[in-house]
Amino acid sequence: MSGGIHFHDAPDRESPPTPRQLPADVRGFVNRVDELQELNAVLADEDGDPLVVSVFVIAGTAGAGKTSLALCWAHQARDHFPDGQLYVNLRGYDPGQPVTAHEALHRFLISLGVHAQSVPQDLDAAAALYRSLLAERRVLVVLDNAATVGQVRPLLPGSVGCLVVVTSRSRLSGLAVRDGARRLTLGTLPEPEAVALLRAITAGYRPQDDPDKLTELARLCAQLPLALRIAAERAASFPHMGLDDLIADLRDESALWDALSVGDEEETDAVRTVFAWSYRALPDQVARLFRLLGLHPGPEFGLHAAAALAHLTAGRTRQLLDSLVGAHLVEQTAPDRYQFHDLLRAYASDQAQHEEAPAQWQAALRRVLGWYLHTADAAQHWLAPAEEHLPLAPPADGVQPLAFPDYNSAVDWAERDRANLLQAVRTAAAAGEDQLTWQLAAVLWNAQAPSAPGADWPSVGHIGLAAAERLGDNTARALLLTDLGMGYTRINSFAESLEYHHKALPIWRDLGDRLSEAHSLNLLGLVHLRSRQLTEAARYFERAITAFQLQGATHWEATALSNLASAHYRAGHFRQATATIDQALTAHRSLNNQRGEGNALHLLSNLQREQGAVDAALASAHDAVEIALSLRAHRLEGFWLITLGDAQRANGLLSEALDSYQRAAVLHRRLGDRSREALAWYGVGETYCQLDREAEATNFYRQAATAHHELGDAWNEALSLDGLAQSLRSRDPQSARQHWAEALRLLADYDDPRAAAQRNRIERRLGT
């Protein structure tokens, strides 16, 4: 990890600016000696001990320059944090959705080297991984524009070597009370520094300006850095216009705001006055683009989305954006990527509502939402090629959605615009665009980046479902119900998943859509399989296979065959499992479906091992893991490494098995999958038992049993308790008998051959 700040709102993760590159308002803070000294004081106490506090809050009004001070100080303090700096804009006061703690953790963990697909979906698991990665490191974390303590607390490292600097318009008192945060309340710039900032920006353009007039201009800007910067840029852009005239214009705008505002936020009103003053000076086309950008679903946007809003070519839009960047009304974060300050975005949106006729701004909003819809549809071609595309109306005239030449470019876009896609669904719903709302939600399900947290989509899925219900569109309803069922399975909410799939199935049946009906049957089987209701799972898979065959859907037939083989294997029906998996493996290979082939090989390895063909089991497991590595699929890699460890252990390769289980446990911990992490620890316990290292085996069995108990997984808890009892039988026979008795109780309700055999083994052990 480098020592530079990682700008997570910028796609290219640009390095922090050097002092010469800092914006003028940042350079102005170099002279804020008192504030900088107070920040420096946290680095060491009088005895030289580092980091007197671990959390520092910079609070102040809008436009006071909190971010500028934080970044300026972070640049100066970089040598104190050799392991790097992390930055995220939490957008706590943005007109749209703020960045959640989980979203921020997702970005931080990627910067810390965690593969995007390995970021835990659970907030607590992600926070725990974040803290473990920062342990014994010296890292500066800048949390900009926080609104609540809830946004901040999961992002606190908990390491004595790390420092968190938080900027906020709120005092965030909870951080001081519970987390020992020190607070610096940032006021406006002192008058001499405000004048100096105006001079720094206008130097070379207006060297003869009267100091008294500059002082008057600074006062009109309430001596707030954001307002000062914009006012100075306006003055520099008109070097031949007298400062008296510029001040008169600003006073006119101030009078207008006085008439429109309630007057209880004097400093914010001053900022808005400067916005209006600068906005009125823009050429017509530039001003139009500015206000239309206020309609964009999120604060950060790309060139082509802006072009869709403005109904202009990309080239012309880039020229207009350059003008807005020059006026400091929009910030460029990367090539063809831009963002708004939250106050400027609110102002732009207000201007769009007041200056554009309703039909015009509504058409602009539909254009940009349509652009996102069709671009996401193009990304789906690479991200979910087996899924059917929605029948979409053509994009509006002049709107050019993106096209993607390969898988990686589609993933890059889906990752970069993930927040905008989610917000697009909400924006469409708020605008009453029900058709666009449900279509955006449905296409987004298939166009999610592989690294997207599983908890992201269900909330917008519900918004899409409500829109479909308002329209009375049963096809859309069934589609969103199906997607919600899959979404809840992904986050292990099986009761909710069953509910939505059971609602979707009769709708597909009534619509006569036999292929979608088959999908519902297969998906219901998967929920029962994950819950180890194996007989019910097998029935659903068999019905799905028949339905897929009737529809000629060979890809999905092979997928359902693999699922059926898994149900047979888990139940202990080895003959049926072997025949089914051979059929599925042949089908996946003929379809060149690597993911399906790897899953079949993983199942085949387990079957081969339990039937005594341990060499073949090892080869199959190795092939499965190699496929996972080639797909860069960490979830599959972690699961199939457990199978590899089992095969290695069966071959007496105990050191190699321990390595495979360890790798699997680490991957699943990063993914936030406690169930499969516990399966890996169970494998470690089994291996230590074979090595006659019973005390170590006991520890891993106990960890696995505890995790499965907390997850409500009775089957795997029973297996872990059986292993725990075996590791204790010679040292503590009384505890061993208690663990075996509890295991039998947990297994009592299972009626499949594997469960019966497991009960018999435990009963024999109890008998001896």
N, C-alpha and C positions, 0 to 999 in steps of 0.2 A: 504494500500500500504506500503510495507516494505521500510526500509531505504537503501537497497542495490541497486546497479545499475542493471537494467534489461537488460541483453544482448539479444537483439532481434534477433541476428543472430544465437543464440544457442537454440535448441528446448526445452531444459529443463529450460530455463530462469535462468541460474546459477547465483549465487551471485558473487560480485566482489572479486578478490583474495585479501587475506591479504598481508601485506608487505613481509612476508616470502615466500608467494606463487608467488609473482610477478616475471615475467621473468627478466632475468639479466639486459636487457636494461632499464626496468622500475626502478629497484633498483638503477641503475646508475643515474637516474634523481633525486634521493633523495638529491644528492649533488649539484644540479643546484639551488643554493640558490637564485640567482638574479631572475631567472624566476619564482620560486615558490613564492617569496616575491611579485612579481608584480601581480601574480594571487591572492594571499591573500589580496592584497590591495583593491580588488573589494568588499570584504566582509563587510567592514566598513570604514567610513571616520574618520577624526580626532575627530568628535563629537560622534562617535559610531553609527551613523545612518547606517542601513544595506544597502547593495547592491548599491554601488555608480553607477554601470552600470548594465544593464540587459543582455547585449550580449558581449562576449569576444571571439575574433578570434585569434587562434594560427596558424600563417602562417609559411610555410617553405618548403624547397625542399623535394623531395621524399627521404624517408629513414632517415629523420632528427629526428624522434622520437616524432612527434607531438602527436600521440595517446598515447604513453607511458607517456608523461608529463601530458596530460589531465587526464588519468586514475589514475596516481599516485596522482595528486592533488585532484581529486574527492574523492579518498579514504581518504585523510587527512581531506577534508572539509565536510565529511558526516554529522558530528554533526550539521553543520550550516543549514542543509536541512532535518529537522525531518520528512517531508512528503514524502521523497524518492528521488531517482535519476532515470532518464531515459537515455538510451543509444541506439543509432542506428548508424550502419555503412552505410553511404549513397553511398559508392562505386562510388564516383564521377569520379575517374580516372581509374576505372576497364576497362579491354578490352571489357567487355560485357555491358549490359544495366545498368545504374545507378539506384539506388532506388529513386523513385519519392517521392515528398512531400506527396502525397495521400497514398502511400504504407507505408511510415513512420508513418503517422497519424493513419493508420489502426492498426499498431503494438502498438503504444503508447496507443490508446484508449482501446485496449484489456487489456493492463497492468493496466490501470486505472479503470478496472472493467466493461467496456462496453462489453456486449455479442458480440461475433464476428459477428453474423447475424444482429446486431443493429448498426454497424458502418455505418454512412452515406456514400453514394456512391458519392455524390457531394463534391468536394474539399472544397468549402467555408463552406458548412454545417459541414463537418468533423472538419475543423479548428475552427469553432465557438463552437462546442461541446467540443473540446480539451481545448480551452481557458476558457470555463465556468467551466470545471472540475478542472482546475488548479487555478481558482480564489480563493484568500485568502488562498492559500497553499504556502509552501516554498519547492520548488522542484528544483533540479539541472538537467538540460537537456544537455547531451553531444551529439553533432551532429558531428560525425567523418567522415573525408574524403569527405567533401562537395566540389563540383566543381563550383556551381553557386549560386548566391543570390536567384534565383527562387526555388532551393531545400530547402533553409533555411527559408525564410520569413514566409511561412505558419506554420512553426513549432515553431515560437516565441510565448510564452504564453501570453504576454501582461499584466502579473501580476507583481506587484512591489516586491513580495516576491520570485520570481523565477529568476534563472540565467541560461543563455544558454552559453555553451562553444562550439565553433565551431573550428574544425581543417580543414585546407585546404592547398593545394599547391598554391592557389591563394590568393591575398590580400583581395578579397571580399569587395572592397571599397564602394560599395553601402550600405552595412550594417553600415559602419561608418557614411556615409552622412545622410542616412534616419533614421536609427535606433539607432544612438548614440553608436555604438559598439566601444570598445577599442580593439586595436590590439597589439599582441606580435609576432614579427617576430623571428622565431627560427632558429638560425644558426647551424653550426656544433658544436660538443662538443669541448671545449677547450682541448688542447693536454694532460694535466695531467689527466683530467677526462676520456678521451678516453683510455689512458693507464690503468687507474684504472678499467675501465669497462672490458678490456681484462683480467686483473689480476683476477677480481672477478669471471669470468666464468671459467678460467683455473686453479684457485686455487685448490690444491689437486691433480692436474694432471701434471703440469709443474711448480713447485715452483722455479726452478733455472733459468728461462729465463732471459736473459740480458735485463735490462730496455731500453737500446738504441735500441735493436732489436724490442722490443715491440713498441717503439715509431715509428720505421720505418714501422712496420705492421699497426699501427694506421693511419699513413699518407697515405699508399697505399689504405686504406679503406675510405679515405677522411674524417675521423673522424665522419662518419655518424653511428648512433647507429645500424641501421638494418644491414649494412655491417659488423660492428664490431662484432655483435652478431654471425653472421654466420661464420666469420673468426675464432673467438674464439672457437666456437664449433668444427670446423675442427681441430684446434690446440689441443684441449683437447682430440679429438678422436685418435690422433697419438702422444702420450706422449713421445715416444722414437725417434721421427723424429726431427732433429735439426731445430731450428727456421729459420736458414739460408736457409735450403732447402724449407721450407714452403714459405718463402718470395720469393725465386727464382721462385717457381711454380706460385705464385700470379703475379709476374712481367711478366712471360711468357703470362699468360692470359690477363694482362693489355695491352701488346704489340699487341695481337690479336685484342682486342677491339679497340685499337687506329687505327689499319688498317681498321677496318670495320665501325667505327663511324665517324660522321662529326666533332666531337670534340667541339661542342658548349654547351654541358651539362656535364661538367667535373664531377660533383658530381654524376649524374645518371650513367655515364660511370663507375665510381668507384664501384658503387653498382653492376652493371652488371658484372664487372670483378670478384667480390667476388662470385656472383652467379655461374659463370662459374667454378671458382676454386673449389667451394664446389661440384658442379654437377659432375665434372670430377672424383672426389674421390669416387662417389657412386658405389656400385656393379652394374653389368650390369642390373639385373632384377629391382633393385630399380630405377636406372636411367631411364629405359624404362617406368616404371609406372609413374614417375614424368613427363616425357615429354608427355605421353598420357593423363595425367590429364589436360594438357593445352588445350585439345580438348573439355573438358566437357562444356556443354552449360552455366553453371554459376559458380561463384567462390566458392560456398558452395555445398558440395556433400555428399552423403552417401556411406557407404561401398559397397553396392551391385551395385550401379551405377559404382563405380570404378572397381569392379570385372568384370563387363560387358565390360568396356573399355579395360582392360588388358587381357581379355579372360582367367581369372584365377578363382580358387575357392575363396569363401569369406574368408576362413581361411588363405590361402596363401596371399591374398591381404591385409588382416589385418596386417600380419607380415611385409610386405613391407611398408605399411603406417606407422607403428611404427618406421621404420628406417628413413622415411622422416620427421616424427615429431621430432625424436631425432636430426636430422641435421638442424632443424629449417627451413626446406623448405616448410613444410605444418603445419598448426595449427589444433589441435584437439579441437573441440568446445563442444562436447558431446559424449556419447557412440556411436561409429560407425558414427560420423558426423565430417567432416573436412572442412577446407577452406584455400584458397590461399591469401597471400598478392597480391595486384593487379600487382605489378612489377614482382613478382615471377610467377604469372600466365602468364603474357605476355612473360616472358623468356621461360617458359615451352612450350607454344604454338609455339614459334619460333624454339625451338629445335625439336619439333615433325615434323614441316614442313621441316626442314633441314636434320634430321637424319633418319626419317622413309621414306621408299619408298612410293610414292603416294598411291599405292594399299593398303599398310598396314595401313596408318593413315586413309584412307577413310573407310576401313573395320572396324577399331576401332570406328570411328564416327558413322557408321551405327549400330554397336552393341549397343552403349549407347542410341542412339535415339530409336532403337527398344525396348530396355529395358524400356524406359519411355513410349513408346506407349502401350506395353503389360501390364505394371503395372497400367497405367491409365485405361486400359480396365477392369482390375480386380477390380479397385476401383469403376468403373461405376456400377458393379453388386450390390453394396450397395447404392451408391449415387443417381442413377437414374435407379432403377430396372425395371420400365415400358418401358424404351427406348430400342430399338433394338441395338444389338452390331454390329459393323462393321465386315464384313468377313475379317479377317486378316491372312496373311501368318504366319506360325509358327515362333517363334523367332529363331535367328541364333543358331547353335550348341554351346552348352556350356553357353548360356545366360539364366539365371534363373530369370524371373520376380517375383516380390513379389506377395504373395497371402494374403488375408485379412480375418481373422476369424469372424469379426463382423463389424457393421456400424461404431463404434467409431474409430477403427484402420484405416479404410479407410479414414475417415475424417481427422484423425491426419496426415496421409501421404500426402493427398491432400493439407492440409494447409501448412505443412512443405516444400513441394517441389513445391509450387505454382509458385514461380519465375522461377524455373528451367523448369517447364512445358511450361510456356510462352516463355522462351528463347529457348527451344528445337525447337519450331516451326520456330523461326527466324533463328536458326542455320541450320536447315534442308534446309530452303529456300536459305540461303547464299551458302550452299554446292551444290545446284542444285538438291537436292533430292526431286523432286516434289511429288512423291507418298507418301513419309514419311511426307512431309509438310502438305498436306491436311488431311491425316489420323490423324496426331497429333492434328491439329486444331479441327477436328470433334470430336475426342474422348475426348479432353479436355473440350469441351462444356458440355458433360455429366458427366465429372469427376471433375467438379469444387467443391471446398469446399463450404459448405453453407455460409461461411463468406466472400467469395471472392467478392471484389467490382464489381458491374455490369459493370463499365467502363473498366475492365481488358480485357475482351475477344474480343470485336469487332475488335481491331487492328490486332490480330493474325487471327481472322476469315477472314479478308480481304486478309491476306497473303495466307491462305489456299485456298481461292477462286481463287486467281490469279494462284496458282499452278495447281488447277483442270482445269482451263481454258487452261493453257499451254498444259496439257495432253489431252485436248479434251474429258474429262470424264464427261459426262452429269449427271450421277448419283451423282458424287461427287459435281458437280456444284450446283445441286438442293439441296443437303443436306446442303452445306455451305450457300446458299442463305436463306434456311429456318432457320438455326441457327442464321444468322445475323438478320433476321426479329424478332426472339424472343429476341435477344440481345438488339436490339434497343427499343423494347417494354419495356424491363426491365428498361431502363433508360429514359423512357417517350419521346422518339423521334419517334412519331407516323408516321410522313410523311415518314421517312426513313424505318420504319418497313413495311408500306404498299408497298413501292417500292420493297423491297426484296421479300416479300411474293408473290406479283403479278408476279415477274420474275420466282419464283420457281414453281408456280402452273402449267403453261403450259408445263414445262419440265417434271414434274411428270406425267402429262396427256399423253405426247408423249411417255414416257417410259412405259406406261401401269401400273404404280405403283399406284393402286387404294387406298391403305392404306395411302401412303404418300400424295396423292391428298386430301384425307379426312382430314389429319392433316393440310394441308395448308388452307382448307376451315374453319376449326375451329379456326385457328390462325388469319385469316383475320377477322373473327367474333369478336375475342377478341379485336383487334385494334379498330374496330368500336364501340364496347361496351365501351371501355375506353374513346373514343371520344364522347360518347352519341349520336351516329348515330344508333338509336335503331332498326329501321325498317331494315336497311341494315345488322346490326349485326344478327338479328333474321333469316334473309334469309340465311346467311352463316351457322349459327348453324344448321338450319333444313337440309340443304344439307349435312353437315358433319355427322349428326346423321344417315341419310339414308345410306351414304357411309360406315360408321363404321358398321352399321347393316349388310350390304352386305358382309363385310370382317370378320364378327364374332368377332370384336374387342370390347368386352363388357366393358373393362375398359375405353376406350376412348369414347365409346357411352355414358356411364354414365357421364363422364366429360363434354361432349358437351350438354347433357341434363341440367346439372346444369347451364351452360352458357346461354342456351336458357331461362331457368326459370328466370335468372337474367335480361335478356333483357325484358321479359314480365313484370316483377315486376317494373322495372324502368319506363316503359312506362305506368304503371297503368292498365295493363290487368290482373286483379287479378285472374279471373277464370282460364285462361290459365296458369298463373304462378303457381297456387296451384296444378293443375293436373300434371304439368311437374315436380315440385319439389318433390311431393310425389313419382313419378316414379324414379327420380334420387336418392332420399334418400334410397329407397328400394334396388336399384342396388348397391350403394356404400356400404351399410351394408352387402349385400350378397358377395361382393368382399373383404370385410375386409379392405376397403380403408378409413382409418381414416381421412386423409386430405379432401377427397371428402365428407365424412359424415359431418365433421365440417362445410364445406362451405354450404352444403344443409341445415343444422340446422340454420345457420346464416340467410339464405334467408327465411326459414320457419318462424323464429321468427319475421322478418319484416312483413311478410304477416299476421301472426296471430295478431300482434299488430294493424295493420291498419284495420283489420276486427273485432276488438273488443275483441278478445280472449287474454286479456292481461296476465292472469295467465300462459296460455300455452306459450305465447311469452317469458315470463321470464324464464320458464323452458328450452325452446329450446336454448335461448341465453346462459344460464349457461352451458348447455351441450357442446355448441360449444367452449366456452372459456376454459373449462376443457380439451377438445381435443387439443387445441392449446398449453396449458401448458404442456400436456404430450408429445407433439412433440417438445417442446422447440423451437417453431416457433414464434419468436417475431413479424414478419410481420403479421401473421394471428392473433395472440393474440391482437395486437393493433387495427386491423380492426374490429374484432369481439367484442372487448370491447365497441366500439361505439354502436354496436347493443344492447349489454347488457345495456348500459346506456339509450338507447331509451326505452327499455322494463321496466327498473326500473322507469324511469320518468312516463311512462304510468300507472304504479302501484302506483304512489304517493310516491315512495321511492327516494325522491329528494336528500338527503344526499348521499345515495349510488350511485345515478346516477352521481353526481358531482365527486365522487371518481373514477368511471369507466372512465369518460371522461378525467379526469386528467391523469390517468395511460395511456390511449390511446395517449394523446397528447405527453407525455414524450417519449413513445416508438417510435412514428412516428418522433419526433424531432431527436432522436438518429439515426433513419434509414434514415434521410434526406428526408422524404416524406412530403413535405409541404402541399400537397393537403389533405391528410388524417389528418394531424395535424389540419388544418383549419376546417375539418368536426367535429373534437372533440371540438374545440372552439365554433363552432355553437351550438353543443349540450349543452355546458355550458351556452351559451346565452339563449337558450330555457328554461333551468332549472331555471335560475335566473328570467326570466319573470314569470314563475309559482310561484316563491317565492315573487313576487312583488318587486324585487330588480332591478328596471329598469335601474338605472345608471350603475350598474355592468354589466347587460345584454348588454347595449349599447357598452361597451368597447370590449366585446368578439365578438359581431356581427361585429363590425368595423374591428377587427383583421382578422376575417374570410373572410369578403368581400374584404379586401385589398389583402390578399394572393391569393384568387381565381382570382381576377382581374389581378394580376401580372402573374399568371399561364395561363391566357387566358381561364379559365373555366367559360363560360357565365352562364351555368345553376346554378352552386352552388354559383356564385356571386349574381345572382338574388335572390336565397333563402335567402342568408345572408342579402341582402339589404331589403328584406321584413321584416325579423326579426328586423333589425336595425330601420326601420320605425315604427314598432309596439312599440318598446321600447321608441321611441321619441314622439309619437303622442300626448301625453298629455302635454309634456314639451316644444316641439318645432314642432308644426304641419306643419310649412312651410318646414322644413328640411325633415320631414316624407313624405310629398307629393312629394318632389324632389326625394327621394330614391325610392318611389313606381313607379314614372314615369320612372326612369332609369331601374328598375326591369322589367317593362312591355316591354321596348325597348329590353332588353336582351332576353326576352322570346318569342319575336315575331316570330322567325323562327322555333320554335318547334311545331309539329303538333300532338303529342301523347295525349291521354286522361289525363295523369297526368299534362302535361304542360297546357292544356286547363283549367283544374280545378284550377291550380295555378293562371292563368291569371284572371279567374273569381273572385277568392277570393280577389286579389289585386284591381281589378276594383270596387268591392263592398266597400272595405275599402276607396278607393279614393272618392267614391260617398257619404260616410257619413262624 
